[in-house]
């Protein structure tokens, strides 16, 4: 199995401006990137915290995965992401090991990277995103 | 504000042996440390994922914070931890900025480190642990 490096931890928030402002005033943290990822129905802000990042994600509307998550569970931890060198190969390897994939193929994510999600049932309740960074 | 580095992401699990075994067989991940932290009512397994770690935490009994979390929400993401250089100074700085602390003073955590928890209401629903590593 190729090595997995924690790339970000994503936090679902209702209001991205307010969350960015609170993390700045309370924690001294600032985003380096902010982007709408239409495919996922989110606007995200990426905040470096050492080698990994905190990613704040707010829904672009109520009828999105994050909109429904917030309605059911409120704000909080949503998923974690691992960086991998070769996403297609990693998906094949995970599938062969019996992991339940949400995305069988890489799709476009934020920052121009390729991403795929893995079902929480294969990671003890944790939704996992895999990221192959744009070269 | 001193810099914050993501140190670990903690996942609440029912059965630590089963979770360790599943993460090995499905994801090729292995723990480097396993320890009972009596003060927190958990047994934890630490799995390196790049610069940060995944920390699996299982309750030592039902009447513990993690036991109650599992009963209410099931397995999944529980908290994140930031490494800081000087925990006492960081707690003072956060308090001055209006952050709601759970622990006003450092207390013993796993691995011989000093730790303190910060209330999720000060971090958009995310329970945050601060860790000052043993020198």
Interface residues (C-beta under 8 A of the other chain):
Chain A: X1 X3 X4 X5 X6 X7 X9 X11 X12 X13 X19 X22 X23 X25 X26 X27 X28 X29 X49 X50 X51 X52 X53 X54 X56 X74 X75 X76 X77 X78 X79 X80 X82 X83 X94 X97 X98 X99 X120 X122 X123 X124 X125 X126
Chain B: X1 X3 X4 X5 X6 X7 X9 X11 X12 X13 X19 X22 X23 X25 X26 X27 X28 X29 X49 X50 X51 X52 X53 X54 X56 X74 X75 X76 X77 X78 X79 X80 X82 X83 X94 X97 X98 X99 X120 X122 X123 X124 X125 X126
